[in-house]
Amino acid sequence: DPARRSVLAELGLPENFTGEELGQFLNKYHELFAKDELGLFVSDIGRDPEGTPEVKTPEDLARLHRTIGSVQFHEGVLRGFLKSFDFRDLELLTGLRKLLNSFKLPGEAQKIDRIVQEFANQWHAANADNTHDIEGVPFNPFVNADGAYVFCFSVIMLNTDRHSSQIKEKDKISLESWVQNNRGTNNGQDVPLSYQRRVYEGICSCQIRMQDPIFEAWDDLFLWQQTLQAARALQPRGDDEPSFAVELCTSDPAVLACVDPLLLSVLWAPALAAFLAHVQSYDDSALPAGFPLLGWRGESVPPSSPVPSEPIPASFPVES
């Protein structure tokens, strides 16, 4: 379909894409896809076409990396998806939360294994030289990526155990039992007890789960921080770019008492952008000239200009 290929090209996906390029594309637009289907696809093992030689030449590998459905293609999808995350200076548990919020972890053990292995590789590569401590706890205590991989699997099982409604509270695994299970998993060494305690307490207090960041972010500290970070990214940074000033156009104490300044500062820009997108596409030819919209207004001002001291008018005309 030429039209579909044209749209994908505009979104940054080349016509003859590799698996890794598709993985990067899926990561960039992961919020547009069903999370369960996305999890199944990025973890798919793939299958080489009939007649593929066992001993592959560089030319064979180059072709298979662009052959949809092949083992090499799907290895590239998972690698590209994971490489698109920036795991630098993110604690292992935080990085795992970030990953598992982007799609639903499949139920098949082999697919979970592929995801966790690739995550451990990417996280450890990004933080291999990070030697600093967090409140006396080492940031990266793992000898190699394999140690991080085994520990991640243990964390996922701990998350299931601690938060499963099928397991009675008295039967849930304790810190001592969990530490015992992790003995010798760090390339023959033990993961430091302080590190395991920090992760254990983090899982007990906040379950790893897939959530909708729009409706449930405030119920998860990590997701709330992600929402704040995304909101800050909406604000221009360059000296030559406009910034925005906004005031709520009311002096009603009852209304002002209900306004959370933090929520307003985070939500007003995307809310106004979504609203204006509908206004701009609306056929207002039947409306009288200068027809006002009641509400509040965001007004572009140069970064060096002071925020207007006078209240912004409560109504403004829609420009045709």
Helices and strands as residue ranges (DSSP letters): H 2-10, H 19-28, G 30-32, H 35-42, H 58-64, H 71-83, H 92-100, H 109-127, E 133-134, E 137-138, H 145-163, G 169-171, H 175-181, H 193-205, H 213-216, G 217-219, H 221-234, E 243-247, H 253-256, H 261-281, E 292-294, E 297-301, E 315-317
